[in-house]
Amino acid sequence: MGADRSRSPAMRSASFETDAKLAEDHSAIKTEAVVATQQVEAEDELVDGHSAQDIFGSRLTLSGYTYDDLICLPGEIGFGVHDVVLHGNFTRRIALSTPLVSSPMDTVTEASMAIAMALQGGIGVIHTNLSIEDQVNEVRKVKRYECGFITDPVCITPTMKISEVDKLRAQRGFSGYPVTEDGHMGSRLLGLVTKRDTDFVRERQAPVSTIMTRAEHLVTAGEGVDLQLANKLLRESKKGKLPVMSKSGRLLALVSRSDLQKTADFPNATTDVDKHLRVAAAVGTRPADKERVRALVAAGVDAVVVDSSQGDSIFQHDMVRWMKQEFPELQVVAGNVVTLRQAQNLLDCGADALRVGMGIGSICTTQEVCACGRAQASAVYHVAKYALSRGVPVLADGGISSPGHIVKALCLGAGAAMCGSLLAGTEETPGEYIYSEGGVRLKRYRGMGSIDAMKKGSDDRYFGAATALKVAQGVSGTVQDKGSVHRFVPYLVQGIRHGLQDIGAKSVDDLRERLYSGQLRFELRSPAAQREGGVHGLHSFERRLFS
């Protein structure tokens, strides 16, 4: 009776209301959870394609993929193409404003290419098919370079015939040449020959001394002139060339009006703390290469690239360890590698960056001859993911023939792309121009595994220095003239920026975050899809890369 009296009708009513309220709240929460689940499921249904982990990470993946096997799916664009930041990494300590590296090939990178690449925000690697003295001189040319000053112009002798100048002009692409006593830089300047001097001369067998503008009639500058004064002298004199001379009349440098226009402003140039251009150089793994490393370090080289087609060898392990012990501040790029085990072994030795790629270059036949290597997209993704976990960038080396391939390399985790064939044929590559039967302007290009390159010393790269029979792992050929790096690289850079913008990534760092979070989506392409993605359905067409 007491219990019943204690629960009055009012209290019982309040209890019922509370229970009903709790049931209603529980139902609302359950409804919200269902709605949220449905929203997530709806969002999942809107996610197209696959993450890189889906494509490359499964143990059930039995195929290796190339760049052309993949396509990146577009994202949302909320910024202009000019807002895209392309800062990448060459090594742990060397950052690049432009994630491009010129390959250490003897038909791609010497001082002219390395200078141009550094001015454009990338970096060049001087090849090792040179004597130690010659390679050191190439490095010094880069480190001593002052923007606008040509410190190694092509000089000619006063006895050279005008017809020979015509041939030289066609081969080298320059219109004006200094005339010195012995045809070399550093000797007494006698005059200057330009296209204007030779254009209307009928007797092409006459020596240039008969038509050159003599030194006493030239506008010249003295030793120590700065770029601002040189520019002023050219502007006031309305001349195209300004020789820089010592008090004794020796030629020290040449300033070209066209070069001043090209090199007027390079805010993205890759420089060291002293504002000198950065440069790398390649070495082999022989004991004698230790002397080469010492000489390169003394010349001021910023990084050394150990050049080997298969980097996971005791020879390279020993070389990398020795360099890091002997020169702790020197940045060392090791490789080439395509597997995680190879990468681990070289990183354990102290490598500051890794080159990734084996047998996939346009002039490389390693996979065909040796049945060893890996598809490049797979190699870059796996090695980059592991190397980045240890704070080391990778260079995607090989298989790149367009800006789109560079975008894909960055999408797979590379810090920069190393380019050979893509840059071959530019004015800054070593060698002379030749002409095909149809009049097309060409330059020679060869793999470092070709017989021609091996005869010059690159056989050590393929562990064949001590063998009498050389087995080629590359070919020699020609590529069409691409003009100057100072026009070609900006085209590549703009293409890369457009690629990142379409993906929805505002920077290379943002791209990497999207890659590993799964937000960056890919799709595999069938052969038909690859054909569809290129030019097709036309009777003929003209490919112009840029205007």
C-alpha positions as CSV (number, residue, x, y, z in Angstrom):
1,M,0.0,0.0,0.0
2,G,2.9,2.3,0.9
3,A,4.6,1.8,-2.5
4,D,1.5,2.5,-4.4
5,R,0.8,5.7,-2.4
6,S,4.4,6.9,-3.0
7,R,3.8,6.8,-6.9
8,S,1.1,9.3,-7.5
9,P,-0.7,9.6,-10.8
10,A,1.4,12.7,-11.6
11,M,4.6,10.9,-11.0
12,R,3.6,7.9,-13.0
13,S,2.7,10.2,-15.9
14,A,6.0,11.9,-15.8
15,S,7.8,8.5,-15.9
16,F,5.9,7.5,-18.9
17,E,6.8,10.8,-20.7
18,T,10.5,10.3,-19.8
19,D,10.5,6.7,-21.3
20,A,8.7,8.0,-24.4
21,K,11.3,10.8,-24.8
22,L,14.2,8.3,-24.4
23,A,12.7,6.0,-27.0
24,E,12.2,9.0,-29.3
25,D,15.8,10.2,-28.9
26,H,17.1,6.6,-29.5
27,S,15.0,6.4,-32.6
28,A,16.3,9.8,-33.8
29,I,19.9,8.7,-33.2
30,K,19.3,5.5,-35.0
31,T,17.8,7.4,-37.9
32,E,20.8,9.8,-38.0
33,A,23.2,6.9,-38.1
34,V,21.3,5.3,-40.9
35,V,21.3,8.6,-42.8
36,A,25.0,9.0,-42.2
37,T,25.7,5.5,-43.4
38,Q,23.7,6.1,-46.5
39,Q,25.5,9.3,-47.1
40,V,28.9,7.5,-46.8
41,E,27.7,4.8,-49.1
42,A,26.5,7.4,-51.5
43,E,29.9,9.2,-51.4
44,D,31.6,5.9,-51.9
45,E,29.5,5.3,-55.0
46,L,30.9,8.6,-56.3
47,V,34.5,7.6,-55.9
48,D,35.8,6.5,-59.3
49,G,38.9,4.6,-60.2
50,H,41.4,3.1,-57.8
51,S,44.1,4.3,-55.4
52,A,47.7,3.5,-56.2
53,Q,47.7,1.1,-53.3
54,D,44.8,-0.8,-54.9
55,I,46.7,-1.1,-58.2
56,F,50.2,-1.7,-57.0
57,G,49.9,-2.9,-53.4
58,S,48.0,-6.2,-53.7
59,R,50.0,-9.4,-53.6
60,L,47.6,-10.6,-56.2
61,T,49.0,-8.0,-58.7
62,L,51.0,-10.1,-61.1
63,S,51.7,-7.5,-63.8
64,G,54.1,-4.6,-64.0
65,Y,52.7,-1.3,-65.2
66,T,54.3,1.4,-67.3
67,Y,53.3,5.1,-67.4
68,D,51.1,4.5,-70.5
69,D,49.2,1.7,-68.7
70,L,47.8,4.4,-66.2
71,I,45.7,7.4,-66.5
72,C,45.1,9.9,-63.6
73,L,41.5,10.8,-62.9
74,P,40.7,14.5,-62.7
75,G,39.8,16.3,-59.4
76,E,38.2,19.5,-58.5
77,I,40.0,22.7,-59.6
78,G,39.9,25.6,-57.2
79,F,43.0,27.6,-58.3
80,G,44.7,28.9,-61.4
81,V,47.5,27.1,-63.3
82,H,49.9,29.9,-62.2
83,D,49.3,28.9,-58.6
84,V,50.7,25.4,-59.0
85,V,54.1,25.0,-57.2
86,L,56.5,22.4,-58.7
87,H,59.2,22.4,-56.0
88,G,60.7,18.9,-55.9
89,N,63.8,17.2,-54.4
90,F,67.0,16.0,-56.1
91,T,68.5,14.7,-52.8
92,R,67.9,15.0,-49.1
93,R,69.5,18.5,-49.1
94,I,69.2,19.7,-52.6
95,A,65.7,21.1,-53.5
96,L,64.6,22.0,-57.0
97,S,62.1,24.7,-58.2
98,T,61.6,22.6,-61.3
99,P,61.6,18.8,-60.8
100,L,63.7,18.0,-63.8
101,V,67.2,16.5,-64.0
102,S,69.3,16.0,-67.2
103,S,70.7,12.5,-67.5
104,P,74.4,11.8,-67.3
105,M,74.7,10.7,-70.9
106,D,77.5,11.8,-73.2
107,T,75.0,13.0,-75.8
108,V,72.9,14.9,-73.2
109,T,74.8,16.6,-70.4
110,E,78.0,18.6,-70.3
111,A,78.4,22.2,-69.0
112,S,76.1,23.9,-71.4
113,M,73.2,21.6,-70.5
114,A,73.9,21.7,-66.8
115,I,74.0,25.5,-66.8
116,A,70.7,25.7,-68.7
117,M,69.0,23.2,-66.5
118,A,70.1,25.0,-63.3
119,L,68.9,28.3,-64.6
120,Q,65.5,26.8,-65.3
121,G,65.3,25.5,-61.7
122,G,66.4,21.9,-62.3
123,I,69.9,20.4,-62.3
124,G,72.3,18.6,-64.7
125,V,74.5,15.6,-64.2
126,I,77.8,15.8,-66.1
127,H,78.5,12.4,-67.7
128,T,81.5,10.3,-66.8
129,N,82.7,9.4,-70.3
130,L,85.4,12.1,-69.9
131,S,88.9,12.2,-68.5
132,I,89.0,13.3,-64.9
133,E,90.5,16.7,-66.0
134,D,87.8,17.2,-68.6
135,Q,84.9,16.3,-66.3
136,V,86.3,18.7,-63.6
137,N,86.6,21.5,-66.2
138,E,82.9,21.0,-67.1
139,V,82.0,21.2,-63.4
140,R,84.0,24.4,-63.0
141,K,82.4,26.0,-66.0
142,V,79.0,25.6,-64.3
143,K,80.2,26.8,-60.9
144,R,82.0,29.8,-62.4
145,Y,79.1,30.7,-64.6
146,E,77.8,34.3,-64.4
147,C,74.4,34.8,-65.9
148,G,74.8,36.4,-69.4
149,F,78.6,35.8,-69.8
150,I,79.7,33.1,-72.3
151,T,83.0,31.8,-70.8
152,D,83.6,29.2,-73.5
153,P,82.6,30.6,-76.8
154,V,83.4,28.7,-80.0
155,C,86.4,30.6,-81.5
156,I,87.9,30.3,-85.0
157,T,91.3,31.0,-86.6
158,P,91.9,33.9,-89.1
159,T,92.8,31.3,-91.8
160,M,89.4,29.5,-91.6
161,K,87.5,29.8,-94.9
162,I,84.1,31.5,-95.1
163,S,82.7,28.2,-96.5
164,E,83.9,26.4,-93.3
165,V,82.2,29.1,-91.2
166,D,79.0,28.3,-93.1
167,K,79.3,24.6,-92.1
168,L,80.2,25.5,-88.5
169,R,77.1,27.8,-88.4
170,A,74.9,25.0,-89.6
171,Q,76.5,22.5,-87.1
172,R,76.6,24.7,-84.0
173,G,73.6,27.0,-84.5
174,F,75.5,30.2,-83.7
175,S,75.7,33.2,-86.0
176,G,78.8,35.0,-84.7
177,Y,82.3,33.8,-83.8
178,P,85.3,35.5,-82.2
179,V,88.5,35.2,-84.3
180,T,91.6,34.6,-82.1
181,E,95.2,33.9,-82.9
182,D,95.1,30.1,-82.3
183,G,91.3,29.6,-82.5
184,H,91.0,29.0,-78.8
185,M,89.6,30.9,-75.9
186,G,92.2,32.9,-73.9
187,S,94.4,33.9,-76.8
188,R,94.6,37.3,-78.4
189,L,91.4,38.5,-80.0
190,L,91.8,39.5,-83.7
191,G,88.3,40.2,-84.7
192,L,84.7,39.0,-84.9
193,V,82.7,37.4,-87.7
194,T,79.0,37.6,-87.8
195,K,76.3,36.6,-90.4
196,R,76.2,40.2,-91.6
197,D,79.9,40.0,-92.5
198,T,79.5,36.8,-94.6
199,D,76.0,37.1,-96.2
200,F,76.9,38.9,-99.4
201,V,80.4,37.6,-100.0
202,R,80.6,35.6,-103.2
203,E,84.1,34.2,-102.8
204,R,83.4,31.6,-100.1
205,Q,86.9,30.2,-100.1
206,A,88.4,33.5,-98.8
207,P,89.8,33.5,-95.3
208,V,87.7,35.1,-92.6
209,S,90.6,37.6,-91.9
210,T,89.6,39.4,-95.1
211,I,86.0,40.1,-94.1
212,M,86.0,40.1,-90.2
213,T,85.4,43.2,-88.1
214,R,88.8,43.8,-86.7
215,A,89.4,44.0,-82.9
216,E,90.3,47.7,-83.0
217,H,86.8,48.5,-84.5
218,L,84.9,46.4,-82.0
219,V,83.0,47.7,-78.9
220,T,84.7,45.7,-76.1
221,A,84.6,45.6,-72.3
222,G,87.5,45.2,-69.9
223,E,88.1,42.5,-67.4
224,G,85.8,42.7,-64.3
225,V,82.8,44.3,-66.2
226,D,79.5,43.5,-64.6
227,L,76.4,42.4,-66.4
228,Q,74.6,45.8,-66.0
229,L,77.4,47.7,-67.7
230,A,77.8,45.0,-70.4
231,N,74.1,45.3,-71.1
232,K,74.4,49.1,-71.3
233,L,77.3,48.9,-73.8
234,L,75.4,46.5,-76.0
235,R,72.3,48.7,-75.9
236,E,74.1,51.9,-76.7
237,S,76.3,50.4,-79.4
238,K,73.4,48.5,-80.9
239,K,75.7,45.5,-81.4
240,G,74.9,41.8,-81.0
241,K,78.2,40.7,-79.4
242,L,80.4,42.2,-76.7
243,P,83.9,40.7,-76.2
244,V,85.4,40.9,-72.7
245,M,89.2,41.3,-72.9
246,S,92.2,41.5,-70.7
247,K,94.5,44.4,-70.7
248,S,96.8,42.4,-73.0
249,G,94.1,41.8,-75.5
250,R,93.2,38.2,-74.6
251,L,89.6,37.1,-75.0
252,L,88.1,36.3,-71.6
253,A,84.4,36.0,-72.3
254,L,81.7,37.0,-74.7
255,V,78.4,38.7,-74.0
256,S,75.6,38.1,-76.5
257,R,72.5,40.4,-76.7
258,S,70.3,37.3,-77.5
259,D,71.7,35.5,-74.4
260,L,71.1,38.6,-72.3
261,Q,67.5,38.6,-73.4
262,K,67.2,34.9,-72.6
263,T,69.0,35.0,-69.3
264,A,67.7,38.3,-68.1
265,D,65.8,36.9,-65.2
266,F,65.9,33.3,-63.7
267,P,64.2,33.6,-60.3
268,N,63.9,29.8,-60.0
269,A,67.6,29.1,-60.7
270,T,69.1,26.2,-58.6
271,T,71.9,27.8,-56.6
272,D,74.1,27.1,-53.6
273,V,74.6,29.3,-50.5
274,D,77.1,31.4,-52.5
275,K,74.6,32.0,-55.3
276,H,76.6,29.7,-57.7
277,L,74.7,27.3,-59.9
278,R,74.4,23.8,-58.6
279,V,75.7,20.9,-60.7
280,A,76.1,17.1,-60.2
281,A,78.6,14.7,-61.8
282,A,78.5,11.0,-62.5
283,V,81.2,8.5,-61.4
284,G,81.8,4.7,-61.8
285,T,82.6,2.2,-59.1
286,R,86.2,1.3,-60.0
287,P,88.9,2.1,-57.4
288,A,90.3,4.7,-59.8
289,D,87.0,6.6,-59.5
290,K,87.9,7.6,-55.9
291,E,90.4,10.0,-57.4
292,R,87.7,11.3,-59.7
293,V,85.5,11.9,-56.7
294,R,88.2,13.8,-54.9
295,A,88.9,16.0,-58.0
296,L,85.1,16.7,-58.4
297,V,84.7,17.7,-54.8
298,A,87.7,20.0,-55.0
299,A,86.1,21.6,-58.1
300,G,82.9,22.3,-56.0
301,V,80.5,19.7,-57.3
302,D,77.2,19.7,-55.4
303,A,76.4,16.0,-55.7
304,V,77.9,12.8,-57.1
305,V,75.8,10.3,-59.0
306,V,77.1,6.7,-59.0
307,D,76.3,5.6,-62.6
308,S,75.4,1.9,-62.9
309,S,72.6,0.1,-64.7
310,Q,72.3,-2.3,-61.7
311,G,73.1,-0.4,-58.5
312,D,72.8,-3.2,-56.0
313,S,76.4,-4.4,-56.2
314,I,79.2,-4.7,-53.6
315,F,81.2,-2.3,-55.8
316,Q,78.6,0.4,-55.4
317,H,78.0,-0.4,-51.7
318,D,81.7,0.2,-51.1
319,M,81.8,3.4,-53.2
320,V,78.8,4.9,-51.5
321,R,80.1,4.1,-48.0
322,W,83.5,5.5,-48.8
323,M,82.1,8.8,-50.2
324,K,79.9,9.3,-47.2
325,Q,82.8,8.6,-44.8
326,E,85.3,10.7,-46.8
327,F,83.0,13.6,-47.6
328,P,80.1,13.6,-45.1
329,E,78.5,16.7,-46.5
330,L,78.6,15.5,-50.1
331,Q,75.2,14.5,-51.5
332,V,75.4,11.0,-53.1
333,V,72.8,9.6,-55.5
334,A,72.9,5.8,-55.8
335,G,71.3,3.4,-58.3
336,N,69.9,2.3,-60.5
337,V,67.3,0.3,-58.6
338,V,63.8,-1.1,-59.2
339,T,63.1,-3.3,-56.1
340,L,62.7,-2.6,-52.4
341,R,65.6,-4.9,-51.5
342,Q,68.0,-3.0,-53.8
343,A,66.8,0.3,-52.3
344,Q,67.3,-0.9,-48.8
345,N,70.8,-2.0,-49.4
346,L,71.9,1.4,-50.9
347,L,70.0,3.4,-48.3
348,D,71.8,1.4,-45.6
349,C,75.1,2.5,-47.1
350,G,74.1,6.2,-46.7
351,A,72.6,7.2,-50.1
352,D,70.9,10.6,-50.2
353,A,68.8,9.8,-53.2
354,L,68.0,6.9,-55.5
355,R,67.7,6.6,-59.3
356,V,64.9,4.3,-60.3
357,G,64.7,2.6,-63.6
358,M,66.2,-0.4,-65.4
359,G,66.0,-1.1,-69.1
360,I,63.2,1.3,-69.9
361,G,64.9,4.1,-71.7
362,S,64.2,4.7,-75.4
363,I,67.8,3.7,-76.4
364,C,68.2,1.0,-73.7
365,T,68.0,-2.8,-74.5
366,T,68.9,-4.2,-71.1
367,Q,65.5,-5.9,-70.6
368,E,65.7,-7.3,-74.1
369,V,69.3,-8.5,-73.8
370,C,69.5,-9.5,-70.1
371,A,65.9,-10.3,-69.4
372,C,66.2,-8.2,-66.2
373,G,64.5,-4.9,-65.1
374,R,61.0,-3.8,-64.2
375,A,58.1,-1.8,-65.7
376,Q,58.7,1.8,-64.7
377,A,55.4,2.9,-63.1
378,S,55.6,-0.1,-60.8
379,A,59.2,0.5,-59.9
380,V,58.8,4.2,-59.1
381,Y,55.7,3.6,-56.9
382,H,57.2,0.8,-54.8
383,V,60.7,2.3,-54.4
384,A,59.5,5.8,-53.8
385,K,57.1,4.7,-51.1
386,Y,59.8,2.8,-49.2
387,A,62.5,5.5,-49.8
388,L,60.2,8.3,-48.6
389,S,59.6,6.4,-45.4
390,R,63.3,6.8,-44.8
391,G,63.3,10.5,-45.8
392,V,65.0,10.0,-49.2
393,P,63.7,11.2,-52.6
394,V,63.9,9.1,-55.7
395,L,64.5,10.2,-59.3
396,A,62.3,8.5,-62.0
397,D,65.0,7.7,-64.5
398,G,63.8,6.6,-68.0
399,G,60.6,6.0,-69.9
400,I,59.7,9.6,-70.1
401,S,58.8,11.1,-73.5
402,S,56.2,13.8,-72.7
403,P,55.1,16.2,-69.9
404,G,52.4,13.7,-69.1
405,H,54.9,11.0,-68.2
406,I,56.6,13.5,-65.8
407,V,53.2,14.2,-64.2
408,K,52.7,10.4,-63.7
409,A,56.2,10.0,-62.2
410,L,55.4,12.7,-59.7
411,C,52.0,11.1,-59.0
412,L,53.7,7.9,-58.1
413,G,56.0,9.5,-55.5
414,A,59.1,10.6,-57.5
415,G,60.9,13.7,-56.2
416,A,62.0,14.6,-59.8
417,A,62.2,13.1,-63.3
418,M,65.6,12.4,-64.9
419,C,65.4,13.0,-68.7
420,G,67.6,11.8,-71.5
421,S,65.8,11.4,-74.8
422,L,63.4,14.2,-73.9
423,L,66.2,16.7,-73.8
424,A,68.3,15.2,-76.5
425,G,68.4,17.3,-79.7
426,T,68.3,20.6,-77.8
427,E,71.0,23.2,-78.6
428,E,72.7,22.7,-75.2
429,T,73.4,19.0,-75.8
430,P,77.0,18.0,-76.8
431,G,77.7,17.4,-80.5
432,E,76.9,19.0,-83.8
433,Y,73.8,19.2,-85.9
434,I,73.5,17.0,-88.9
435,Y,70.8,17.0,-91.7
436,S,68.8,14.1,-92.9
437,E,68.2,13.5,-96.6
438,G,64.9,15.3,-96.3
439,G,66.6,18.3,-94.8
440,V,65.5,17.7,-91.2
441,R,67.9,19.0,-88.6
442,L,69.1,16.3,-86.3
443,K,71.5,15.5,-83.4
444,R,73.1,12.2,-82.5
445,Y,71.8,10.4,-79.4
446,R,73.0,7.1,-78.0
447,G,72.5,5.0,-74.9
448,M,75.4,4.6,-72.5
449,G,75.1,0.9,-73.1
450,S,75.7,1.2,-76.8
451,I,78.9,-0.1,-78.3
452,D,79.9,3.5,-79.3
453,A,79.5,4.7,-75.7
454,M,81.2,1.7,-74.2
455,K,84.3,2.2,-76.3
456,K,84.6,5.6,-74.7
457,G,84.5,4.2,-71.2
458,S,80.9,3.6,-70.1
459,D,81.3,-0.2,-70.1
460,D,82.1,0.1,-66.4
461,R,78.5,1.1,-65.9
462,Y,77.5,-2.5,-67.1
463,F,80.4,-4.3,-65.3
464,G,82.2,-4.9,-68.6
465,A,85.4,-3.0,-68.3
466,A,87.5,-6.1,-68.0
467,T,85.9,-8.1,-70.7
468,A,87.2,-8.4,-74.2
469,L,83.7,-9.0,-75.7
470,K,81.3,-6.0,-75.3
471,V,77.6,-6.9,-75.1
472,A,75.5,-3.9,-76.1
473,Q,72.7,-2.9,-73.8
474,G,71.8,0.2,-75.8
475,V,71.6,1.6,-79.3
476,S,72.8,4.8,-81.2
477,G,70.5,6.9,-83.2
478,T,69.4,10.5,-84.0
479,V,66.7,12.8,-82.7
480,Q,65.1,15.9,-84.2
481,D,66.2,19.4,-83.2
482,K,64.2,20.7,-80.3
483,G,65.7,24.2,-80.1
484,S,67.0,25.7,-76.9
485,V,66.4,24.3,-73.4
486,H,65.3,27.8,-72.5
487,R,62.3,27.4,-74.7
488,F,61.7,23.6,-74.3
489,V,61.8,23.3,-70.5
490,P,59.2,26.1,-70.0
491,Y,56.9,24.1,-72.3
492,L,57.5,21.0,-70.1
493,V,56.9,23.0,-66.9
494,Q,53.7,24.5,-68.2
495,G,52.5,21.1,-69.2
496,I,53.2,19.7,-65.8
497,R,51.4,22.6,-64.1
498,H,48.3,21.9,-66.2
499,G,48.5,18.3,-65.3
500,L,48.6,19.0,-61.6
501,Q,45.8,21.5,-61.9
502,D,43.5,19.0,-63.7
503,I,44.2,16.5,-60.9
504,G,43.3,19.1,-58.3
505,A,46.8,19.3,-56.7
506,K,48.2,22.7,-56.0
507,S,51.8,21.4,-55.4
508,V,54.0,18.4,-55.6
509,D,53.7,18.0,-51.8
510,D,49.9,18.1,-52.1
511,L,50.1,15.5,-54.9
512,R,52.0,13.2,-52.6
513,E,49.6,13.6,-49.8
514,R,46.7,12.7,-52.2
515,L,48.7,9.7,-53.4
516,Y,49.2,8.1,-50.0
517,S,45.8,9.0,-48.6
518,G,44.1,7.4,-51.6
519,Q,42.5,10.6,-52.7
520,L,44.5,10.5,-55.9
521,R,42.7,8.1,-58.3
522,F,44.0,6.1,-61.2
523,E,42.5,3.8,-63.8
524,L,44.2,1.2,-65.9
525,R,44.0,1.7,-69.7
526,S,43.4,-1.0,-72.3
527,P,45.4,-0.9,-75.5
528,A,42.3,0.7,-77.2
529,A,42.1,3.3,-74.5
530,Q,45.7,4.2,-75.0
531,R,45.1,4.6,-78.7
532,E,42.1,6.7,-78.0
533,G,44.1,9.0,-75.7
534,G,46.5,9.9,-78.5
535,V,46.1,11.6,-81.8
536,H,43.8,9.5,-84.0
537,G,41.3,9.6,-86.9
538,L,43.3,12.1,-89.0
539,H,44.7,11.7,-92.5
540,S,47.7,13.8,-91.5
541,F,48.6,16.3,-88.8
542,E,51.4,18.6,-87.7
543,R,52.6,18.4,-84.1
544,R,53.7,21.7,-82.7
545,L,54.7,21.5,-79.1
546,F,54.5,25.2,-78.2
547,S,54.3,28.6,-79.7
